[in-house]
Amino acid sequence: MSKYQQEWKQMLQKDEEFKEWKIRSSGGDLLIRVPEDTDMDLLKIQFSAIIAPIAPLIKSPKTTIKFYVGNTDEADFIFTLNH
C-alpha cells in the first residue's frame, strides 16, 4: 500500500461521515463498501464533492488512485482521482 493510499484510507476511516463505510486497500486502489440502503446513483454523482474536503489534508505526493465503490461484492462505480 502506498503512503498516499494509506493516508486516504486513514482519513476516510476516521471521518464521522464515512463511519459506516468499509474500506480496504487493493494494489494501489481503495475498495469501499457502503451500506446496502445507499442510493448508489446519487452517491456516484456526489462522490467527488463528498471526498473533496479530504484531498487538501493528504500530505503524501499525489498519484492516481481509484476508488471502487459499491454496496455489494461488486463495484457499482469506479472513481479515478488523477494528479
WOZIZI-V705313 format. One record per residue. N is the residue number from 1. RES is the residue in one letter. PSI is psi in whole degrees, 0 to 359 (none if undefined). OMEGA is omega in whole degrees, 0 to 359 (* if undefined). BURIAL is + if it has 9 or more other C-alpha atoms within 8 Angstrom, else -. Layout:
# WOZIZI-V705313
{{N/RES/PSI/OMEGA/BURIAL} {N/RES/PSI/OMEGA/BURIAL}}
This chain:
# WOZIZI-V705313
{{1/M/130/179/-} {2/S/158/178/-} {3/K/319/180/-} {4/Y/312/179/+} {5/Q/318/180/+} {6/Q/318/179/+} {7/E/316/178/+} {8/W/313/181/+} {9/K/313/181/+} {10/Q/317/182/-} {11/M/319/178/+} {12/L/319/183/+} {13/Q/328/183/+} {14/K/351/179/-} {15/D/127/183/-} {16/E/326/181/-} {17/E/333/185/-} {18/F/19/187/+} {19/K/335/180/-} {20/E/358/179/-} {21/W/138/173/+} {22/K/121/187/-} {23/I/126/176/+} {24/R/158/176/-} {25/S/150/178/+} {26/S/112/185/-} {27/G/234/178/-} {28/G/14/186/+} {29/D/173/177/+} {30/L/134/176/+} {31/L/123/184/+} {32/I/123/174/+} {33/R/124/180/+} {34/V/164/180/+} {35/P/148/184/-} {36/E/331/183/-} {37/D/8/180/-} {38/T/136/174/-} {39/D/100/187/-} {40/M/328/178/+} {41/D/317/179/-} {42/L/317/180/-} {43/L/319/179/+} {44/K/317/180/-} {45/I/321/187/-} {46/Q/356/190/-} {47/F/314/182/+} {48/S/322/179/-} {49/A/327/181/-} {50/I/318/183/-} {51/I/349/183/-} {52/A/319/181/-} {53/P/339/181/-} {54/I/326/186/+} {55/A/314/181/-} {56/P/343/181/-} {57/L/346/181/-} {58/I/123/186/+} {59/K/339/182/-} {60/S/157/175/-} {61/P/135/185/-} {62/K/136/175/-} {63/T/173/176/-} {64/T/136/177/-} {65/I/142/177/+} {66/K/138/175/+} {67/F/113/176/+} {68/Y/112/188/+} {69/V/131/178/+} {70/G/171/177/+} {71/N/15/173/+} {72/T/196/177/-} {73/D/343/180/-} {74/E/146/175/-} {75/A/128/176/+} {76/D/327/175/+} {77/F/161/178/-} {78/I/126/177/+} {79/F/123/180/+} {80/T/126/177/-} {81/L/110/180/-} {82/N/142/175/-} {83/H/none/*/-}}
